[in-house]
Amino acid sequence: MELSQIRERWNEVLDALLEQDRIAWLAFFDARLAGFDGKLLTLDFSDSRKLGSAHEFSEARLRQHRLLIATIKECFDIEVEIAEQ
């Protein structure tokens, strides 16, 4: 699968994510899909740093990443890892 194909169907992933967890949906709905090398999907949050503050969100972020990975697997039937810029 190519990055352009993921971009074309990204709303499908977000809709499925929203049905499962609204907080995870909020965390990823404004991410830009920056790159995909066949395994690693890179998300760019440079325009929105709503979760980037003095608060510690690492445990919640890991759970959100797992949910996003599972949702992408469900929608596209591909295994990915997530990276953030």
URQUI-V90280 format. One record per backbone hydrogen bond with DSSP energy under -0.5 kcal/mol. NH is the residue of the N-H (numbers start at 1). CO is the residue of the C=O. E is the energy in kcal/mol with one decimal. If there is no record, write none. Layout:
nh->[NH & NH]
co->[CO & CO]
e->[E & E]
This chain:
nh->[6 & 7 & 8 & 9 & 10 & 12 & 13 & 14 & 15 & 16 & 17 & 18 & 19 & 20 & 20 & 21 & 25 & 26 & 27 & 28 & 29 & 31 & 32 & 34 & 34 & 35 & 37 & 41 & 41 & 42 & 42 & 43 & 43 & 44 & 45 & 48 & 52 & 53 & 57 & 61 & 62 & 63 & 64 & 65 & 66 & 67 & 68 & 69 & 70 & 71 & 72 & 73 & 74 & 75 & 76 & 77 & 77 & 81 & 83 & 85]
co->[2 & 3 & 4 & 5 & 7 & 9 & 9 & 10 & 11 & 12 & 13 & 14 & 15 & 16 & 17 & 17 & 21 & 22 & 23 & 24 & 25 & 28 & 44 & 32 & 42 & 42 & 40 & 39 & 81 & 35 & 40 & 41 & 83 & 32 & 43 & 45 & 49 & 51 & 55 & 57 & 58 & 59 & 60 & 61 & 62 & 63 & 64 & 65 & 66 & 67 & 68 & 69 & 70 & 71 & 72 & 72 & 73 & 39 & 41 & 43]
e->[-1.8 & -2.8 & -2.1 & -1.1 & -1.1 & -1.1 & -1.2 & -2.5 & -2.8 & -2.0 & -2.5 & -2.5 & -1.6 & -0.9 & -0.6 & -3.0 & -2.2 & -2.6 & -1.9 & -1.4 & -2.2 & -1.6 & -2.5 & -1.1 & -2.5 & -1.3 & -1.3 & -0.7 & -3.2 & -3.1 & -0.6 & -0.5 & -3.3 & -3.1 & -0.6 & -1.2 & -1.0 & -1.2 & -0.7 & -3.2 & -2.2 & -1.8 & -2.5 & -2.6 & -2.3 & -2.1 & -2.6 & -2.8 & -2.3 & -2.3 & -2.6 & -2.2 & -2.3 & -2.6 & -3.2 & -0.6 & -1.9 & -2.6 & -2.3 & -2.4]
